[in-house]
Amino acid sequence: DETRILSTAALMFILAGCNTEENPYAPIGGDPIVIRSSVQEVVLEQSRDKETAVTFTWNKGFEYNDNVKVTYCFKIDVADNNFETATELEVLGDDVFEKTYTVEQLNDLCLEQWNITPGEPVRLEAKVIARHTADKFIMPQVATVAFDVKTYELTSSPLYIIGDAVTVDG
């Protein structure tokens, strides 16, 4: 009666599957979130300060029913640092799928935020976080991408002093 036991077990499995309620917080479509960098390596030049140095783009990630709202957030840090010295978390919204830095912005970040020596290369890592708002906690989706940057040294500007020369009599 091994057949009867297997048939009974199979029937119980099928019935259990039919009675399971669908999780209203489970993804209903989409793919895992992925972030891409427009460059793998960038050499920053002061003469190109206003130009785009890097653009990060990402996909929508998993899709949910209307009871789950997704908000995208972004931060950047020196690679392999667990984002311990990262920029402040930027909350971008629910329909923003890119973040861009100009040459000047990226160079300033490297020199001022992470004290990179001017002219030195550094590996950076960007992170996009898809935060979920619902009436229960849902683990955020996270994706990272690394890229290499070579900073530039700031050139000093000439200093002009205007006025009359004053002599000192001793």
For each residue, the residues with C-beta under 8 A, 3 or more apart:
1: 4 5
2: 5 6
3: 6 7
4: 1 7 8
5: 1 2 8 9
6: 2 3 9 10
7: 3 4 10 11
8: 4 5 11 12
9: 5 6 12 13
10: 6 7 13 14
11: 7 8 14 15
12: 8 9 15 16
13: 9 10 16 17
14: 10 11 17 18
15: 11 12 18 19
16: 12 13 19 20
17: 13 14 20
18: 14 15
19: 15 16
20: 16 17
21:
22: 26
23: 26
24: 65 67
25: 64 65 67 68 134 136 138
26: 22 23 64
27: 30 62 63 64
28: 63 64 65
29: 62 63
30: 27 59 60 61 62 63
31: 34 59 61 62
32: 61 62 141 143
33: 58 59 60 61 62 128 130 141 142 143
34: 31 58 59 143
35: 56 57 58 126 127 128 143 144 145
36: 56 57 58 145
37: 40 54 55 56 126 145 146 147
38: 52 54 55 56 57
39: 42 53 54 147
40: 37 147 148
41: 147 148 149 150
42: 39 53 54 106 147 148 149 150
43: 150
44: 48 53 103 106 107 149 150 151 152
45: 48 103 152
46: 49 103 107 152 154 155
47:
48: 44 45 51 103
49: 46 102 103 104 107
50: 102 103 104
51: 48 102 103
52: 38 55 100 101 102 103
53: 39 42 44 101 102 103 105 106 107 149
54: 37 38 39 42 100 101 106 147
55: 37 38 52 98 99 100 101
56: 35 36 37 38 74 98 99 100 126 128 145
57: 35 36 38 97 98
58: 33 34 35 36 61 72 97 98 128 143
59: 30 31 33 34 97
60: 30 33 63 70 97
61: 30 31 32 33 58 70 130 141
62: 27 29 30 31 32 33 130 141
63: 27 28 29 30 60
64: 25 26 27 28 67 68 70 132 134
65: 24 25 28 68
66:
67: 24 25 64 134 135
68: 25 64 65 132 133 134 138
69: 94 132 133 134
70: 60 61 64 94 130 131 132 133
71: 91 92 93 94 130 131 133
72: 58 92 93 94 96 97 128 129 130 131
73: 89 90 91 92 128 129 130 131
74: 56 89 90 92 99 126 127 128 129
75: 83 86 87 88 89 90 126 127 129
76: 86 87 109 124 125 126 127
77: 81 83 84 85 86 87 114 124 125 127
78: 81 85 114 122 123 124 125
79: 123 124 125 146
80: 123 125
81: 77 78 84 85 86 125
82:
83: 75 77 86 125 127
84: 77 81
85: 77 78 81 113 114
86: 75 76 77 81 83 89 127
87: 75 76 77 90 109 113
88: 75
89: 73 74 75 86 129
90: 73 74 75 87 99
91: 71 73
92: 71 72 73 74 96 99
93: 71 72 96
94: 69 70 71 72
95:
96: 72 92 93 99
97: 57 58 59 60 72
98: 55 56 57 58
99: 55 56 74 90 92 96 126 128
100: 52 54 55 56
101: 52 53 54 55 105 106 109
102: 49 50 51 52 53 105 106
103: 44 45 46 48 49 50 51 52 53 106 107
104: 49 50 107 108
105: 53 101 102 108 109
106: 42 44 53 54 101 102 103 109 110 149
107: 44 46 49 53 103 104 110 111 151 152
108: 104 105 111 112 113
109: 76 87 101 105 106 112 113 114
110: 106 107 113 114 116 122 124 149 151
111: 107 108 114 115 116 118 151 154
112: 108 109 115
113: 85 87 108 109 110
114: 77 78 85 109 110 111 122
115: 111 112
116: 110 111 120 122 151
117: 120 151
118: 111 151 152 153 154
119: 150 151 152 153
120: 116 117 150 151
121: 148 149 150 151
122: 78 110 114 116 148 149 150 151
123: 78 79 80 146 147 148 149
124: 76 77 78 79 110 146 147 148 149
125: 76 77 78 79 80 81 83 144 145 146
126: 35 37 56 74 75 76 99 144 145 146 147
127: 35 74 75 76 77 83 86 142 143 144
128: 33 35 56 58 72 73 74 99 142 143 144
129: 72 73 74 75 89 140 141 142
130: 33 61 62 70 71 72 73 140 141 142
131: 70 71 72 73 140
132: 64 68 69 70 138 139 140
133: 68 69 70 71
134: 25 64 67 68 69 137 138
135: 67
136: 25
137: 134
138: 25 68 132 134
139: 132
140: 129 130 131 132
141: 32 33 61 62 129 130
142: 33 127 128 129 130
143: 32 33 34 35 58 127 128
144: 35 125 126 127 128
145: 35 36 37 56 125 126
146: 37 79 123 124 125 126
147: 37 39 40 41 42 54 123 124 126
148: 40 41 42 121 122 123 124
149: 41 42 44 53 106 110 121 122 123 124
150: 41 42 43 44 119 120 121 122
151: 44 107 110 111 116 117 118 119 120 121 122
152: 44 45 46 107 118 119
153: 118 119
154: 46 111 118
155: 46
156:
157:
158:
159:
160:
161:
162:
163:
164:
165:
166:
167:
168:
169:
170:
